[in-house]
Amino acid sequence: MQKHTISAIICLAGALVAAAIAGASFLAMRKPDLIVRGPGVTDVKMLSDWFPGLKGTPGDTEVYILKGADDGASMLVLGGTHPNEPAGHIAAIMLIENAQPKSGTLYVIPRANASGFTANDPQEGAPQSFTIQTPNGPRVFRYGSRATNPIHQWPDPNVYIHASSGQTLSGSETRNLNRGYPGRPDGTLTERVCYGIVQLIKKENVTITVDLHEASPEYPVINAIVAHPKAMQLASDMVLGLEMQDIKISLEPSPVNLRGLTHRELGDFTDTLPVLMETANASQGRLRGRTDEALVLTGKDKWYVRAEKLGRLYVPYDEKGHPLEERVGRHVTAISELMNSWNLEHPEKPLEFEGLPGYEDFLTKGIGVFLLPLPAKN
C-alpha cells in the first residue's frame, strides 16, 4: 500500500472521529438542563396546556407555578427568551428553586424559547454550556442561541414581516422570540410560542409580566428596564427602590414604532403590565475577546476594559467585569422590588413571596449556594 493511501486513510479516520465527537456534543444540547422543583412550586405544566398547538413541538416548554395560600395578584417571569443571555435563564431558576409564595401566584417559564437552547449561534465561538459550582456538586446549564434552532424552523425569508404591524426586519428575525408577539396560532414555530405565552397571560389574567434579558456593554439600553406606558408608574417605583439599594438602573419607555417585543405587544394586546430588564453580558458583545465559559461566568474581558477607557460603552467596565452573580442578582432583586412596588399601591391584592436572595447575598455568596441539589441517580 502506497504511503499517500495510508495517509489518506489516517486522515479519513481522524475526520470520522472528530465528526463523531462533535456530533455527540451537538446532540447533547437537545437534552434540557435539570431544574429542581423548589419547595414553593405547587404545579408544573407545559405551555401547550394553554395552547395545544404547541404540544409535541420543540417550542413546548415548562411553566412552573408557585401559588400562595392567599389570593392576590399574579406575575409571569420569562427567562430564556434569548438563550445566549444566561442571567435571565438563571434568575428564573432562582425563583423556581427558592421562592416561597404567601399571596398571589407566580408563573415562571425558564426556557421561553426552548428550541433556542438546543443550538449555538454559528460563527460566534460560544461555549455550549457553563458550569456553576454548588455545595452539592456542579450544575451544568446550556448556553444556547439567540433564536429558534433553524432545524426546527427553516428556511428564513429574505425579509421578516411582523404579522400584526407590517414592520419589516432582517429575515433571521423570524426566529427571534422577542420579535414575534402577539404571535399567531397558525404561524411559524416562534410565532406559535409567542401566541401560547399570550394565551397563558389572557387565560390566567396575569397582572405583571417580566421578560429577563442581557445586552452587550456597548448597547445603549443596558442595566435598564423598558416599560409599556401603562406599566411606567410601577416601573418608576421599582427604580426608586433599587436606587435606595445603590443599584443603578435606567428606565426607558417602550418605543411605539418597534414591534413584536414583549414590552410593547403584551401591553397592547393583553391587560398585563409588561416590563423588560437588561443586564450587561460581555459574552454576547461585538468587542469581546475569547468567548469561553470563563467570560460567561466572570464577565472579565480586557478589550471591554479598553473600550470603557475610550468611552465606547454605556456601562462602567473595569478589571472586575460584570460576573454572572451580579447580573442574576440585579434581575432577582428587581423582581422583588417590582413586587414591593405593586404591594404599596395595591395592598388589597398583594403579591408576596419569601425566600428570595438579595443582591448582596449574590455578590458575597455567589449563585451556587442558592441552587438546590440534583436528585440522586438511580
MARFI-178681 format. One record per residue (C-alpha): residue in three letters; y, x, z. Coordinates in steps of 0.1 Angstrom, whole numbers, plus 5000, padded with zeros to 4 digits. Layout:
N
{kolmi "ALA"; {Y; X; Z}}
...
END
This chain:
378
{kolmi "MET"; {5000; 5000; 5000}}
{kolmi "GLN"; {5034; 5014; 4990}}
{kolmi "LYS"; {5060; 5023; 5016}}
{kolmi "HIS"; {5085; 4998; 5003}}
{kolmi "THR"; {5059; 4970; 5006}}
{kolmi "ILE"; {5052; 4979; 5042}}
{kolmi "SER"; {5089; 4980; 5049}}
{kolmi "ALA"; {5094; 4946; 5033}}
{kolmi "ILE"; {5065; 4931; 5054}}
{kolmi "ILE"; {5080; 4946; 5086}}
{kolmi "CYS"; {5115; 4932; 5078}}
{kolmi "LEU"; {5100; 4898; 5070}}
{kolmi "ALA"; {5080; 4897; 5102}}
{kolmi "GLY"; {5112; 4907; 5122}}
{kolmi "ALA"; {5132; 4880; 5104}}
{kolmi "LEU"; {5105; 4854; 5113}}
{kolmi "VAL"; {5105; 4864; 5150}}
{kolmi "ALA"; {5143; 4863; 5151}}
{kolmi "ALA"; {5143; 4829; 5134}}
{kolmi "ALA"; {5117; 4816; 5159}}
{kolmi "ILE"; {5137; 4828; 5189}}
{kolmi "ALA"; {5169; 4814; 5175}}
{kolmi "GLY"; {5152; 4781; 5166}}
{kolmi "ALA"; {5137; 4777; 5201}}
{kolmi "SER"; {5171; 4784; 5216}}
{kolmi "PHE"; {5188; 4759; 5193}}
{kolmi "LEU"; {5162; 4732; 5200}}
{kolmi "ALA"; {5166; 4737; 5238}}
{kolmi "MET"; {5201; 4724; 5235}}
{kolmi "ARG"; {5187; 4689; 5228}}
{kolmi "LYS"; {5174; 4688; 5264}}
{kolmi "PRO"; {5202; 4675; 5286}}
{kolmi "ASP"; {5214; 4691; 5318}}
{kolmi "LEU"; {5198; 4679; 5350}}
{kolmi "ILE"; {5222; 4658; 5371}}
{kolmi "VAL"; {5212; 4649; 5407}}
{kolmi "ARG"; {5218; 4614; 5418}}
{kolmi "GLY"; {5241; 4617; 5448}}
{kolmi "PRO"; {5240; 4595; 5480}}
{kolmi "GLY"; {5268; 4573; 5467}}
{kolmi "VAL"; {5251; 4564; 5434}}
{kolmi "THR"; {5240; 4528; 5435}}
{kolmi "ASP"; {5227; 4524; 5400}}
{kolmi "VAL"; {5223; 4544; 5367}}
{kolmi "LYS"; {5224; 4525; 5334}}
{kolmi "MET"; {5228; 4535; 5298}}
{kolmi "LEU"; {5258; 4528; 5276}}
{kolmi "SER"; {5236; 4507; 5254}}
{kolmi "ASP"; {5233; 4482; 5283}}
{kolmi "TRP"; {5269; 4472; 5273}}
{kolmi "PHE"; {5265; 4478; 5236}}
{kolmi "PRO"; {5228; 4475; 5224}}
{kolmi "GLY"; {5237; 4490; 5190}}
{kolmi "LEU"; {5235; 4525; 5207}}
{kolmi "LYS"; {5200; 4521; 5220}}
{kolmi "GLY"; {5177; 4548; 5207}}
{kolmi "THR"; {5205; 4568; 5191}}
{kolmi "PRO"; {5218; 4603; 5201}}
{kolmi "GLY"; {5250; 4586; 5212}}
{kolmi "ASP"; {5235; 4566; 5240}}
{kolmi "THR"; {5243; 4582; 5274}}
{kolmi "GLU"; {5240; 4577; 5311}}
{kolmi "VAL"; {5265; 4557; 5331}}
{kolmi "TYR"; {5264; 4564; 5369}}
{kolmi "ILE"; {5276; 4535; 5391}}
{kolmi "LEU"; {5289; 4540; 5426}}
{kolmi "LYS"; {5297; 4506; 5442}}
{kolmi "GLY"; {5312; 4503; 5476}}
{kolmi "ALA"; {5302; 4478; 5502}}
{kolmi "ASP"; {5336; 4461; 5499}}
{kolmi "ASP"; {5352; 4446; 5468}}
{kolmi "GLY"; {5382; 4463; 5452}}
{kolmi "ALA"; {5394; 4479; 5421}}
{kolmi "SER"; {5373; 4499; 5396}}
{kolmi "MET"; {5377; 4532; 5378}}
{kolmi "LEU"; {5359; 4547; 5348}}
{kolmi "VAL"; {5358; 4585; 5346}}
{kolmi "LEU"; {5348; 4601; 5312}}
{kolmi "GLY"; {5335; 4637; 5313}}
{kolmi "GLY"; {5322; 4655; 5282}}
{kolmi "THR"; {5344; 4638; 5257}}
{kolmi "HIS"; {5346; 4673; 5242}}
{kolmi "PRO"; {5315; 4692; 5254}}
{kolmi "ASN"; {5332; 4726; 5249}}
{kolmi "GLU"; {5356; 4717; 5277}}
{kolmi "PRO"; {5334; 4723; 5307}}
{kolmi "ALA"; {5358; 4714; 5336}}
{kolmi "GLY"; {5357; 4677; 5326}}
{kolmi "HIS"; {5319; 4677; 5325}}
{kolmi "ILE"; {5315; 4695; 5358}}
{kolmi "ALA"; {5342; 4674; 5375}}
{kolmi "ALA"; {5324; 4642; 5365}}
{kolmi "ILE"; {5292; 4657; 5380}}
{kolmi "MET"; {5311; 4665; 5412}}
{kolmi "LEU"; {5319; 4628; 5415}}
{kolmi "ILE"; {5283; 4618; 5409}}
{kolmi "GLU"; {5268; 4642; 5434}}
{kolmi "ASN"; {5294; 4639; 5462}}
{kolmi "ALA"; {5315; 4607; 5461}}
{kolmi "GLN"; {5305; 4580; 5486}}
{kolmi "PRO"; {5321; 4546; 5479}}
{kolmi "LYS"; {5337; 4524; 5506}}
{kolmi "SER"; {5357; 4499; 5485}}
{kolmi "GLY"; {5356; 4492; 5448}}
{kolmi "THR"; {5334; 4506; 5420}}
{kolmi "LEU"; {5334; 4540; 5402}}
{kolmi "TYR"; {5317; 4543; 5368}}
{kolmi "VAL"; {5311; 4579; 5357}}
{kolmi "ILE"; {5300; 4590; 5322}}
{kolmi "PRO"; {5294; 4628; 5325}}
{kolmi "ARG"; {5283; 4631; 5288}}
{kolmi "ALA"; {5306; 4608; 5269}}
{kolmi "ASN"; {5297; 4624; 5237}}
{kolmi "ALA"; {5260; 4632; 5244}}
{kolmi "SER"; {5254; 4643; 5208}}
{kolmi "GLY"; {5281; 4670; 5211}}
{kolmi "PHE"; {5261; 4687; 5239}}
{kolmi "THR"; {5232; 4693; 5215}}
{kolmi "ALA"; {5250; 4719; 5193}}
{kolmi "ASN"; {5277; 4746; 5193}}
{kolmi "ASP"; {5307; 4747; 5171}}
{kolmi "PRO"; {5299; 4771; 5142}}
{kolmi "GLN"; {5316; 4805; 5139}}
{kolmi "GLU"; {5330; 4802; 5174}}
{kolmi "GLY"; {5306; 4826; 5191}}
{kolmi "ALA"; {5304; 4804; 5222}}
{kolmi "PRO"; {5276; 4805; 5247}}
{kolmi "GLN"; {5250; 4777; 5245}}
{kolmi "SER"; {5251; 4773; 5283}}
{kolmi "PHE"; {5266; 4787; 5315}}
{kolmi "THR"; {5251; 4790; 5350}}
{kolmi "ILE"; {5266; 4781; 5383}}
{kolmi "GLN"; {5250; 4798; 5414}}
{kolmi "THR"; {5244; 4775; 5443}}
{kolmi "PRO"; {5229; 4780; 5478}}
{kolmi "ASN"; {5197; 4763; 5464}}
{kolmi "GLY"; {5194; 4784; 5432}}
{kolmi "PRO"; {5211; 4784; 5398}}
{kolmi "ARG"; {5222; 4753; 5380}}
{kolmi "VAL"; {5225; 4756; 5342}}
{kolmi "PHE"; {5249; 4734; 5321}}
{kolmi "ARG"; {5254; 4731; 5283}}
{kolmi "TYR"; {5284; 4744; 5266}}
{kolmi "GLY"; {5284; 4722; 5235}}
{kolmi "SER"; {5306; 4713; 5205}}
{kolmi "ARG"; {5339; 4696; 5204}}
{kolmi "ALA"; {5325; 4670; 5182}}
{kolmi "THR"; {5294; 4649; 5174}}
{kolmi "ASN"; {5265; 4670; 5161}}
{kolmi "PRO"; {5266; 4669; 5123}}
{kolmi "ILE"; {5228; 4664; 5123}}
{kolmi "HIS"; {5235; 4631; 5139}}
{kolmi "GLN"; {5265; 4621; 5117}}
{kolmi "TRP"; {5267; 4635; 5082}}
{kolmi "PRO"; {5285; 4642; 5058}}
{kolmi "ASP"; {5321; 4644; 5069}}
{kolmi "PRO"; {5346; 4628; 5045}}
{kolmi "ASN"; {5373; 4648; 5029}}
{kolmi "VAL"; {5398; 4627; 5049}}
{kolmi "TYR"; {5392; 4607; 5081}}
{kolmi "ILE"; {5409; 4573; 5081}}
{kolmi "HIS"; {5412; 4558; 5116}}
{kolmi "ALA"; {5399; 4523; 5111}}
{kolmi "SER"; {5424; 4501; 5131}}
{kolmi "SER"; {5456; 4520; 5123}}
{kolmi "GLY"; {5450; 4537; 5089}}
{kolmi "GLN"; {5460; 4571; 5103}}
{kolmi "THR"; {5447; 4600; 5082}}
{kolmi "LEU"; {5433; 4632; 5096}}
{kolmi "SER"; {5410; 4661; 5086}}
{kolmi "GLY"; {5376; 4648; 5077}}
{kolmi "SER"; {5359; 4667; 5106}}
{kolmi "GLU"; {5379; 4645; 5130}}
{kolmi "THR"; {5355; 4616; 5121}}
{kolmi "ARG"; {5331; 4632; 5147}}
{kolmi "ASN"; {5358; 4636; 5174}}
{kolmi "LEU"; {5352; 4610; 5201}}
{kolmi "ASN"; {5388; 4611; 5211}}
{kolmi "ARG"; {5400; 4600; 5176}}
{kolmi "GLY"; {5376; 4571; 5172}}
{kolmi "TYR"; {5388; 4544; 5197}}
{kolmi "PRO"; {5387; 4515; 5199}}
{kolmi "GLY"; {5356; 4520; 5178}}
{kolmi "ARG"; {5336; 4497; 5156}}
{kolmi "PRO"; {5302; 4481; 5162}}
{kolmi "ASP"; {5291; 4489; 5126}}
{kolmi "GLY"; {5309; 4522; 5122}}
{kolmi "THR"; {5298; 4559; 5125}}
{kolmi "LEU"; {5278; 4570; 5155}}
{kolmi "THR"; {5310; 4584; 5170}}
{kolmi "GLU"; {5328; 4551; 5165}}
{kolmi "ARG"; {5299; 4532; 5180}}
{kolmi "VAL"; {5301; 4553; 5211}}
{kolmi "CYS"; {5338; 4545; 5214}}
{kolmi "TYR"; {5330; 4509; 5209}}
{kolmi "GLY"; {5304; 4510; 5236}}
{kolmi "ILE"; {5328; 4525; 5261}}
{kolmi "VAL"; {5354; 4498; 5252}}
{kolmi "GLN"; {5328; 4471; 5258}}
{kolmi "LEU"; {5320; 4486; 5293}}
{kolmi "ILE"; {5357; 4485; 5301}}
{kolmi "LYS"; {5361; 4450; 5290}}
{kolmi "LYS"; {5329; 4435; 5305}}
{kolmi "GLU"; {5334; 4452; 5338}}
{kolmi "ASN"; {5371; 4446; 5339}}
{kolmi "VAL"; {5377; 4483; 5347}}
{kolmi "THR"; {5411; 4488; 5364}}
{kolmi "ILE"; {5417; 4525; 5356}}
{kolmi "THR"; {5402; 4549; 5331}}
{kolmi "VAL"; {5404; 4586; 5333}}
{kolmi "ASP"; {5395; 4609; 5304}}
{kolmi "LEU"; {5389; 4646; 5315}}
{kolmi "HIS"; {5398; 4673; 5291}}
{kolmi "GLU"; {5407; 4710; 5288}}
{kolmi "ALA"; {5430; 4728; 5263}}
{kolmi "SER"; {5438; 4763; 5252}}
{kolmi "PRO"; {5466; 4781; 5271}}
{kolmi "GLU"; {5488; 4782; 5240}}
{kolmi "TYR"; {5486; 4744; 5236}}
{kolmi "PRO"; {5519; 4726; 5247}}
{kolmi "VAL"; {5502; 4698; 5266}}
{kolmi "ILE"; {5484; 4719; 5293}}
{kolmi "ASN"; {5479; 4713; 5331}}
{kolmi "ALA"; {5491; 4679; 5323}}
{kolmi "ILE"; {5484; 4642; 5324}}
{kolmi "VAL"; {5490; 4619; 5295}}
{kolmi "ALA"; {5495; 4583; 5303}}
{kolmi "HIS"; {5498; 4550; 5284}}
{kolmi "PRO"; {5532; 4532; 5291}}
{kolmi "LYS"; {5515; 4507; 5314}}
{kolmi "ALA"; {5499; 4535; 5334}}
{kolmi "MET"; {5531; 4556; 5337}}
{kolmi "GLN"; {5541; 4544; 5371}}
{kolmi "LEU"; {5506; 4551; 5386}}
{kolmi "ALA"; {5506; 4585; 5369}}
{kolmi "SER"; {5541; 4593; 5382}}
{kolmi "ASP"; {5530; 4586; 5418}}
{kolmi "MET"; {5499; 4607; 5413}}
{kolmi "VAL"; {5520; 4637; 5400}}
{kolmi "LEU"; {5542; 4635; 5432}}
{kolmi "GLY"; {5511; 4635; 5453}}
{kolmi "LEU"; {5498; 4667; 5435}}
{kolmi "GLU"; {5532; 4684; 5438}}
{kolmi "MET"; {5531; 4679; 5476}}
{kolmi "GLN"; {5498; 4699; 5475}}
{kolmi "ASP"; {5516; 4726; 5454}}
{kolmi "ILE"; {5496; 4717; 5423}}
{kolmi "LYS"; {5519; 4718; 5393}}
{kolmi "ILE"; {5512; 4692; 5367}}
{kolmi "SER"; {5534; 4677; 5339}}
{kolmi "LEU"; {5535; 4641; 5328}}
{kolmi "GLU"; {5535; 4632; 5292}}
{kolmi "PRO"; {5538; 4597; 5276}}
{kolmi "SER"; {5511; 4586; 5252}}
{kolmi "PRO"; {5526; 4590; 5216}}
{kolmi "VAL"; {5527; 4558; 5197}}
{kolmi "ASN"; {5520; 4574; 5164}}
{kolmi "LEU"; {5489; 4594; 5174}}
{kolmi "ARG"; {5460; 4570; 5172}}
{kolmi "GLY"; {5424; 4570; 5182}}
{kolmi "LEU"; {5428; 4586; 5217}}
{kolmi "THR"; {5418; 4571; 5250}}
{kolmi "HIS"; {5453; 4571; 5265}}
{kolmi "ARG"; {5467; 4551; 5235}}
{kolmi "GLU"; {5439; 4528; 5223}}
{kolmi "LEU"; {5423; 4518; 5256}}
{kolmi "GLY"; {5458; 4508; 5268}}
{kolmi "ASP"; {5464; 4488; 5237}}
{kolmi "PHE"; {5430; 4471; 5233}}
{kolmi "THR"; {5420; 4466; 5269}}
{kolmi "ASP"; {5435; 4457; 5303}}
{kolmi "THR"; {5426; 4491; 5318}}
{kolmi "LEU"; {5453; 4517; 5329}}
{kolmi "PRO"; {5443; 4548; 5309}}
{kolmi "VAL"; {5452; 4584; 5316}}
{kolmi "LEU"; {5440; 4617; 5301}}
{kolmi "MET"; {5441; 4650; 5320}}
{kolmi "GLU"; {5442; 4686; 5307}}
{kolmi "THR"; {5434; 4719; 5323}}
{kolmi "ALA"; {5437; 4755; 5310}}
{kolmi "ASN"; {5405; 4767; 5293}}
{kolmi "ALA"; {5407; 4801; 5276}}
{kolmi "SER"; {5372; 4799; 5261}}
{kolmi "GLN"; {5385; 4774; 5235}}
{kolmi "GLY"; {5417; 4791; 5226}}
{kolmi "ARG"; {5426; 4809; 5194}}
{kolmi "LEU"; {5440; 4840; 5211}}
{kolmi "ARG"; {5409; 4848; 5232}}
{kolmi "GLY"; {5387; 4879; 5230}}
{kolmi "ARG"; {5349; 4878; 5235}}
{kolmi "THR"; {5337; 4843; 5241}}
{kolmi "ASP"; {5309; 4845; 5266}}
{kolmi "GLU"; {5296; 4829; 5298}}
{kolmi "ALA"; {5319; 4851; 5319}}
{kolmi "LEU"; {5350; 4838; 5301}}
{kolmi "VAL"; {5339; 4802; 5306}}
{kolmi "LEU"; {5334; 4807; 5344}}
{kolmi "THR"; {5363; 4831; 5352}}
{kolmi "GLY"; {5389; 4823; 5326}}
{kolmi "LYS"; {5398; 4860; 5326}}
{kolmi "ASP"; {5409; 4874; 5292}}
{kolmi "LYS"; {5432; 4904; 5287}}
{kolmi "TRP"; {5445; 4890; 5254}}
{kolmi "TYR"; {5459; 4860; 5272}}
{kolmi "VAL"; {5475; 4882; 5298}}
{kolmi "ARG"; {5493; 4900; 5270}}
{kolmi "ALA"; {5502; 4867; 5253}}
{kolmi "GLU"; {5517; 4854; 5285}}
{kolmi "LYS"; {5539; 4885; 5288}}
{kolmi "LEU"; {5551; 4879; 5252}}
{kolmi "GLY"; {5560; 4843; 5262}}
{kolmi "ARG"; {5534; 4827; 5239}}
{kolmi "LEU"; {5517; 4804; 5264}}
{kolmi "TYR"; {5525; 4772; 5281}}
{kolmi "VAL"; {5508; 4780; 5314}}
{kolmi "PRO"; {5511; 4811; 5337}}
{kolmi "TYR"; {5484; 4836; 5330}}
{kolmi "ASP"; {5476; 4868; 5348}}
{kolmi "GLU"; {5446; 4890; 5355}}
{kolmi "LYS"; {5432; 4863; 5378}}
{kolmi "GLY"; {5427; 4839; 5349}}
{kolmi "HIS"; {5420; 4803; 5353}}
{kolmi "PRO"; {5385; 4801; 5368}}
{kolmi "LEU"; {5363; 4770; 5365}}
{kolmi "GLU"; {5366; 4762; 5402}}
{kolmi "GLU"; {5404; 4759; 5398}}
{kolmi "ARG"; {5401; 4737; 5367}}
{kolmi "VAL"; {5374; 4715; 5383}}
{kolmi "GLY"; {5395; 4713; 5415}}
{kolmi "ARG"; {5425; 4701; 5396}}
{kolmi "HIS"; {5406; 4673; 5380}}
{kolmi "VAL"; {5388; 4661; 5411}}
{kolmi "THR"; {5420; 4663; 5432}}
{kolmi "ALA"; {5440; 4645; 5406}}
{kolmi "ILE"; {5414; 4617; 5406}}
{kolmi "SER"; {5416; 4615; 5444}}
{kolmi "GLU"; {5454; 4613; 5442}}
{kolmi "LEU"; {5452; 4586; 5415}}
{kolmi "MET"; {5431; 4565; 5439}}
{kolmi "ASN"; {5456; 4571; 5467}}
{kolmi "SER"; {5485; 4561; 5444}}
{kolmi "TRP"; {5467; 4529; 5435}}
{kolmi "ASN"; {5459; 4521; 5471}}
{kolmi "LEU"; {5495; 4525; 5482}}
{kolmi "GLU"; {5506; 4499; 5457}}
{kolmi "HIS"; {5476; 4476; 5458}}
{kolmi "PRO"; {5462; 4476; 5494}}
{kolmi "GLU"; {5447; 4441; 5487}}
{kolmi "LYS"; {5424; 4456; 5460}}
{kolmi "PRO"; {5416; 4492; 5472}}
{kolmi "LEU"; {5396; 4519; 5455}}
{kolmi "GLU"; {5383; 4541; 5484}}
{kolmi "PHE"; {5358; 4570; 5482}}
{kolmi "GLU"; {5348; 4596; 5507}}
{kolmi "GLY"; {5330; 4630; 5504}}
{kolmi "LEU"; {5351; 4645; 5475}}
{kolmi "PRO"; {5360; 4682; 5480}}
{kolmi "GLY"; {5397; 4690; 5479}}
{kolmi "TYR"; {5415; 4716; 5458}}
{kolmi "GLU"; {5415; 4743; 5484}}
{kolmi "ASP"; {5378; 4736; 5490}}
{kolmi "PHE"; {5370; 4746; 5454}}
{kolmi "LEU"; {5392; 4776; 5455}}
{kolmi "THR"; {5378; 4790; 5487}}
{kolmi "LYS"; {5341; 4779; 5485}}
{kolmi "GLY"; {5335; 4777; 5448}}
{kolmi "ILE"; {5317; 4750; 5429}}
{kolmi "GLY"; {5281; 4758; 5437}}
{kolmi "VAL"; {5282; 4746; 5473}}
{kolmi "PHE"; {5291; 4711; 5461}}
{kolmi "LEU"; {5261; 4708; 5437}}
{kolmi "LEU"; {5230; 4692; 5451}}
{kolmi "PRO"; {5196; 4709; 5449}}
{kolmi "LEU"; {5175; 4701; 5419}}
{kolmi "PRO"; {5143; 4680; 5426}}
{kolmi "ALA"; {5112; 4702; 5432}}
{kolmi "LYS"; {5090; 4706; 5402}}
{kolmi "ASN"; {5055; 4691; 5405}}
END
